[in-house]
Amino acid sequence: MTLTNSQHKRVLSIVFNMRGVGFAVLDGATVLTNWGIKKVTAKESAAALTKIEKLISLYTPDVIVFEDLDLSPFRHSARIKALSATLEKLTAKFGIHVTALSLFDVKKCLFTTGEGTKHEMAQALTSRFPDELGHLLPAKRLSWKTEHYRMGIFDAVALAVAFVCVDTAR
């Protein structure tokens, strides 16, 4: 499927993390339709794909975006890498265009300098979608604490916004 910049696109972004699957649905560049986290334990990896299939069926996206783990500066578990690889195969079944974006692409779209922390990214997204995300912004993480589970939502929204940014630039 070939998409042109002038088309109205529905973007479904998927982010795998240790607690499950973060997702966001963005209509065009400005309408955040839905967002959330589907909790999936390590033992239920197959359930993650079932939940993604339901999201695809429900929202019928034009494109699915996920993080390019090969270009990530962070280590990811074998389970998350396997889920990411399986996602590409799953979307082929639906005939949906798939794009992987690097963390660098995301930061380049959200920050003028191309550099910022995850919390700064979440704050920028909260400014862009205050009614939708304002109440979800967690406090800044202290270095000895684990990441708040809602950051998966912000990661997914950031990927969707970055896709629109990168696609518009083409």
C-alpha positions in Angstrom: 0.0 0.0 0.0 1.4 3.4 -1.0 0.4 6.4 1.1 0.9 9.9 0.1 1.4 12.9 2.4 -1.9 14.4 1.5 -3.9 11.5 2.7 -5.6 11.5 6.1 -3.8 8.8 7.9 -4.7 6.8 11.0 -1.5 5.8 12.8 -1.4 3.0 15.4 1.9 3.0 17.3 2.9 0.0 19.4 5.6 0.0 22.1 6.6 -3.2 23.9 7.9 -2.9 27.4 8.4 -5.1 30.5 4.8 -4.5 31.7 3.0 -5.0 28.4 2.1 -3.1 25.3 1.7 0.6 25.1 -0.4 1.9 22.2 -1.7 5.2 20.7 -4.0 5.9 17.8 -3.5 9.3 16.1 -5.8 10.5 13.3 -3.9 12.9 11.1 -1.5 15.2 12.9 -3.7 16.6 15.6 -6.3 14.1 16.9 -5.3 11.6 19.6 -8.1 9.1 19.3 -7.1 6.5 21.9 -4.1 5.5 24.0 -3.3 3.0 26.8 -1.4 0.1 28.0 -2.4 -3.5 27.6 -0.9 -5.4 30.5 0.9 -8.6 29.5 3.2 -10.6 31.6 6.3 -12.4 30.3 4.4 -15.7 30.4 1.6 -14.3 28.2 3.6 -13.1 25.2 1.1 -14.7 22.8 -1.6 -12.7 24.4 0.1 -9.5 23.5 -0.2 -10.3 19.8 -3.9 -11.2 20.3 -4.4 -7.7 21.9 -2.6 -6.1 19.0 -4.8 -7.9 16.5 -7.9 -6.6 18.3 -6.5 -3.0 18.2 -5.8 -3.4 14.5 -9.3 -4.7 13.8 -10.9 -2.0 16.0 -9.0 1.0 14.6 -8.1 -0.2 11.0 -5.0 2.0 10.9 -3.3 3.0 7.6 0.1 2.5 9.2 1.6 0.9 12.2 4.7 2.4 13.9 7.0 0.7 16.3 10.5 1.4 17.7 13.4 0.2 15.7 15.2 -1.9 18.3 18.2 -2.4 16.1 19.0 1.3 16.3 18.1 1.7 20.0 20.9 2.8 22.3 19.3 0.6 25.0 19.3 -3.1 25.6 16.0 -4.9 25.2 15.0 -8.3 26.4 14.8 -11.3 24.0 11.0 -11.4 24.6 10.6 -7.8 23.5 12.8 -8.4 20.4 10.8 -11.5 19.5 7.5 -9.6 19.9 8.7 -6.8 17.7 9.8 -9.2 15.0 6.5 -11.1 15.2 4.6 -7.8 14.9 6.0 -7.2 11.5 4.8 -10.6 10.3 1.4 -10.0 11.9 0.8 -6.8 10.1 1.6 -8.4 6.8 -1.5 -10.5 7.4 -3.6 -7.4 7.5 -1.8 -5.7 4.5 -0.9 -2.6 6.6 2.1 -0.5 6.0 4.6 -0.8 8.9 7.3 1.7 9.8 10.0 1.4 12.5 11.4 4.6 13.9 14.5 5.1 16.0 14.6 7.0 19.2 16.8 9.5 17.4 13.9 10.2 14.9 11.5 10.6 17.8 13.7 13.1 19.7 14.5 15.0 16.5 10.8 15.6 16.0 10.0 16.5 19.6 13.0 18.7 20.5 14.6 21.4 18.5 18.0 20.3 19.7 17.2 16.6 19.1 18.1 15.8 22.7 15.9 15.4 25.8 14.9 13.0 28.5 11.9 10.7 28.5 10.2 13.0 31.1 10.8 16.1 28.9 9.3 14.1 26.0 6.2 13.3 28.1 5.9 17.0 29.1 6.1 18.1 25.5 3.4 15.6 24.6 1.3 16.7 27.5 1.6 20.3 26.1 0.5 19.1 22.7 -2.5 17.0 24.0 -3.4 18.6 27.4 -6.9 17.2 27.6 -6.0 13.7 26.7 -2.6 13.3 28.5 -2.4 16.0 31.1 -3.7 13.8 34.0 -1.5 10.9 33.0 1.9 12.6 33.3 3.8 10.9 36.1 6.2 12.7 38.4 9.8 12.8 37.3 11.5 9.5 37.9 14.1 9.3 40.7 17.2 7.5 39.5 16.8 4.6 41.9 13.2 3.9 41.0 11.7 2.0 38.1 9.9 3.8 35.3 6.2 4.5 35.8 4.0 2.1 33.9 2.2 5.0 32.2 5.4 6.0 30.4 4.5 3.3 27.8 1.6 5.5 26.8 3.9 8.5 26.2 6.4 6.3 24.3 3.6 5.2 22.0 2.2 8.7 21.5 5.8 10.0 20.8 6.2 7.3 18.1 2.9 8.3 16.4 3.8 12.0 16.5 7.3 11.3 15.2 5.8 9.3 12.3 3.6 12.2 11.3 6.6 14.5 11.6 8.9 12.3 9.5 6.2 11.5 6.9 5.3 15.2 6.5 9.0 16.0 5.9 9.1 13.5 3.0 
